[in-house]
Structure formats: C-alpha cells, structure tokens
Amino acid sequence: MSPRIYLASRSPRRAELLQQIGVEFVVLPSDIDESVYNAEAAADYVLRLAREKAKVCAGRLTDIDMPVLAADTTVCLDGCILGKPENDADAYSMLATLSGSWHEVHTAIALASDRGVEVSLSTTRVKMASLGHDVIAAYVASGEPRDKAGAYGIQGLGGTLIERIEGSYSGVMGLPLFETAVLLRNYGFAIPGASR
C-alpha cells in the first residue's frame, strides 16, 4: 500500500518530516481544546491530546478511506508543562527558566483508522545552554518562539541554544519519525527502514 494519510495538523514542520519519509498527506486540522487537566503528567497530556485529535478528525469523515495521523508536543521542566507562549514576555520567561537546564520534550502520535486508534510516545532529554539576557531577547525578537512549545524550535535558530539531546531530534521537532514509521508499517504501509 502506498503511504497516504490525513494529517491532523497545520504544522509545517510535521508536513516537512512526513515528506522526508515519502508519506503523502491531506491536511485535516483538528482544533481541539488543549487545556491541561489538573495534576496531569506531561506524557499523559500529549498522549491524550494526540488521541483526541485523531479521533475528532476521523469522526468528521463519512468514510475513513485513509488513516488519520495526529501528534502533540510539549516541553516539561521538573514536572511543569511549558506549552506555547502567550506573548513575547512569556517566551522570554520560559527561555530564562530553561536556561542551563535539562528538560524533557514529549511528543505523542496517534493513528486512527477503521481498526481503532494506536498511540506511541517519544521522550527526549534536552540540555539548553546557559543563556544571557541579550541572547534570549534577540531570539524572542526573531519571532521564532511564538508558536513553539517551550518557546523554542530546535530546527531553526533555537538549535543554536541547545547543547545536547538524548533521544529523537525529529521528536523534538514535533513528529518522531521512528515511532511514526512503526505505526504506519503496523497499519500496512511500506515505509523503508522502519523496524516493527
């Protein structure tokens, strides 16, 4: 079967990563409430959102002719979830908090089809460099942090702020390619190089 899916995301980064592994897709954004439940752990949060996004999009289809892939990413520091910043001041505050620290980036993916919903989780540890005021201010002024969980994008200028990662680079970008390929292969798509 040639890989063709619905992508429950408007993210250009996720689109780029799917293109990288030869998966064709139709964008079908989900637009769900992304509020965090009281005392919800970061991993549970992204798994719940990815599952809900996939289900909502699949539910809008009269016939699930192609599976729906959804994903959600969040940054977690010492148990505290850092989502997308509300404004530049919030972005500055997040980056100042992350400065010099290890944190986790959790990305969950969900694949909904006529067989149900299958989910997977990628967790990566990320070490941010110690950042001075000028560096943070210049990065915030670039505009890049505005729509990014944790107020940075590793694939852009934010990559210059990261000292080290332990885990999946594509997971930090927002779509872990290994886990995505495994889900798609389990469904029946031929994705070269992915193990079961």
C-alpha positions as CSV (number, residue, x, y, z in Angstrom):
1,M,0.0,0.0,0.0
2,S,1.4,3.4,-0.9
3,P,1.5,5.7,2.2
4,R,-1.2,8.3,2.0
5,I,-2.9,9.7,5.2
6,Y,-4.8,12.6,6.7
7,L,-2.6,14.8,8.8
8,A,-4.4,16.3,11.8
9,S,-2.1,19.3,12.0
10,R,-1.3,22.6,10.3
11,S,2.4,22.3,11.4
12,P,4.8,22.9,8.5
13,R,7.4,21.0,10.5
14,R,5.3,17.9,10.7
15,A,4.5,18.2,7.0
16,E,8.2,18.5,6.2
17,L,9.0,15.4,8.2
18,L,6.3,13.3,6.6
19,Q,7.6,14.4,3.1
20,Q,11.1,13.4,4.2
21,I,10.0,9.7,4.6
22,G,7.8,9.8,1.5
23,V,4.4,9.9,3.1
24,E,1.7,11.8,1.1
25,F,-1.0,13.5,3.2
26,V,-4.0,15.7,3.2
27,V,-4.2,18.3,5.9
28,L,-7.2,17.9,8.2
29,P,-6.7,20.2,11.2
30,S,-8.3,19.1,14.5
31,D,-8.8,22.3,16.5
32,I,-9.5,20.8,20.0
33,D,-9.3,22.3,23.5
34,E,-5.6,21.8,24.6
35,S,-6.1,22.7,28.3
36,V,-4.1,20.7,30.7
37,Y,-6.1,18.7,33.3
38,N,-5.3,19.3,37.0
39,A,-2.2,17.4,38.0
40,E,-1.9,15.8,34.6
41,A,1.6,14.5,33.8
42,A,3.2,15.8,30.6
43,A,3.4,12.3,28.9
44,D,-0.3,11.6,29.7
45,Y,-1.2,15.1,28.4
46,V,0.3,14.7,25.0
47,L,-1.0,11.1,24.6
48,R,-4.5,12.3,25.4
49,L,-4.3,15.2,23.0
50,A,-2.9,13.2,20.1
51,R,-5.6,10.5,20.6
52,E,-8.3,13.2,20.8
53,K,-7.1,15.0,17.7
54,A,-7.0,11.8,15.7
55,K,-10.5,10.7,16.9
56,V,-12.0,14.2,16.2
57,C,-10.6,14.3,12.7
58,A,-11.6,10.7,12.0
59,G,-15.1,11.4,13.3
60,R,-15.5,14.2,10.7
61,L,-15.0,11.8,7.9
62,T,-18.0,10.0,6.4
63,D,-15.7,7.1,5.3
64,I,-12.2,6.6,6.8
65,D,-10.6,5.9,3.4
66,M,-7.2,6.8,4.8
67,P,-5.9,6.7,8.4
68,V,-5.6,10.0,10.4
69,L,-2.2,10.8,11.9
70,A,-2.2,13.3,14.9
71,A,0.6,14.5,17.1
72,D,1.1,16.7,20.1
73,T,4.3,18.0,21.7
74,T,5.1,19.6,25.0
75,V,8.1,20.6,27.0
76,C,8.4,19.6,30.6
77,L,10.8,21.0,33.2
78,D,10.8,19.5,36.7
79,G,7.2,18.2,36.2
80,C,5.9,21.6,34.9
81,I,4.4,21.7,31.4
82,L,5.6,24.5,29.2
83,G,3.2,24.9,26.3
84,K,3.3,27.6,23.6
85,P,4.0,31.1,25.0
86,E,1.1,33.5,25.2
87,N,3.3,36.5,24.2
88,D,6.9,37.6,23.9
89,A,7.2,38.2,27.7
90,D,6.0,34.7,28.3
91,A,8.5,33.3,25.8
92,Y,11.3,35.3,27.5
93,S,10.3,33.9,30.9
94,M,10.2,30.3,29.6
95,L,13.6,30.5,28.0
96,A,15.1,32.1,31.1
97,T,13.6,29.2,33.1
98,L,15.0,26.6,30.7
99,S,18.5,28.3,30.5
100,G,21.3,26.0,31.7
101,S,18.9,23.1,32.5
102,W,18.0,19.7,31.2
103,H,14.3,19.3,30.3
104,E,12.1,16.7,28.5
105,V,10.3,17.0,25.2
106,H,7.3,14.6,24.9
107,T,5.7,14.0,21.6
108,A,2.8,11.6,21.2
109,I,1.5,10.4,17.9
110,A,-1.8,8.7,17.2
111,L,-3.0,6.9,14.1
112,A,-6.8,6.5,13.8
113,S,-8.3,4.1,11.2
114,D,-11.2,1.8,10.8
115,R,-9.2,-0.5,13.1
116,G,-9.3,1.9,16.0
117,V,-6.6,4.2,17.4
118,E,-3.0,3.3,18.0
119,V,-0.7,5.6,20.0
120,S,3.0,6.0,20.7
121,L,5.2,8.3,22.7
122,S,8.7,9.7,22.2
123,T,10.5,11.4,25.1
124,T,13.8,13.2,24.6
125,R,16.0,14.9,27.2
126,V,17.3,18.3,26.0
127,K,20.1,20.4,27.6
128,M,19.7,24.1,26.9
129,A,22.8,26.3,27.2
130,S,23.1,29.0,29.8
131,L,21.6,32.0,28.1
132,G,22.3,35.6,28.8
133,H,19.7,38.4,28.6
134,D,20.9,39.6,25.2
135,V,20.7,36.1,23.6
136,I,17.2,35.5,25.0
137,A,16.0,38.9,23.9
138,A,17.4,38.5,20.4
139,Y,15.8,35.1,20.0
140,V,12.4,36.3,21.2
141,A,12.7,39.3,18.8
142,S,13.2,36.9,15.9
143,G,9.6,35.7,16.4
144,E,10.5,32.1,16.2
145,P,9.4,31.2,19.8
146,R,5.8,32.4,19.3
147,D,4.1,29.1,18.2
148,K,6.6,26.6,19.8
149,A,6.1,24.5,22.9
150,G,8.7,25.7,25.4
151,A,9.3,28.8,23.3
152,Y,12.0,27.3,21.0
153,G,12.3,25.4,17.8
154,I,15.3,23.1,17.6
155,Q,15.1,23.0,13.8
156,G,15.6,26.8,13.5
157,L,17.6,29.5,15.3
158,G,16.6,27.7,18.6
159,G,19.0,24.9,17.6
160,T,21.9,27.3,18.5
161,L,20.6,27.4,22.1
162,I,20.7,23.6,22.6
163,E,23.9,22.0,23.9
164,R,22.8,18.4,23.7
165,I,19.9,16.0,23.2
166,E,19.4,12.4,24.3
167,G,16.7,10.9,22.2
168,S,14.8,11.8,19.0
169,Y,15.7,15.0,17.1
170,S,12.6,14.7,15.0
171,G,10.6,14.1,18.1
172,V,11.7,17.5,19.5
173,M,10.7,19.0,16.1
174,G,7.2,17.6,16.6
175,L,7.0,14.2,14.8
176,P,9.2,11.3,15.9
177,L,10.0,9.6,12.6
178,F,10.9,6.2,14.1
179,E,7.6,5.9,16.0
180,T,5.6,7.3,13.1
181,A,7.1,4.8,10.7
182,V,6.4,1.9,13.0
183,L,2.7,2.9,13.4
184,L,2.3,3.3,9.6
185,R,4.0,-0.1,9.0
186,N,1.8,-1.7,11.6
187,Y,-1.2,-0.4,9.6
188,G,0.2,-1.9,6.4
189,F,2.1,0.9,4.7
190,A,5.5,0.2,3.2
191,I,7.9,2.6,5.0
192,P,11.6,1.7,4.1
193,G,13.9,1.2,7.1
194,A,11.4,1.1,9.9
195,S,11.5,-1.9,12.2
196,R,8.4,-3.3,13.8
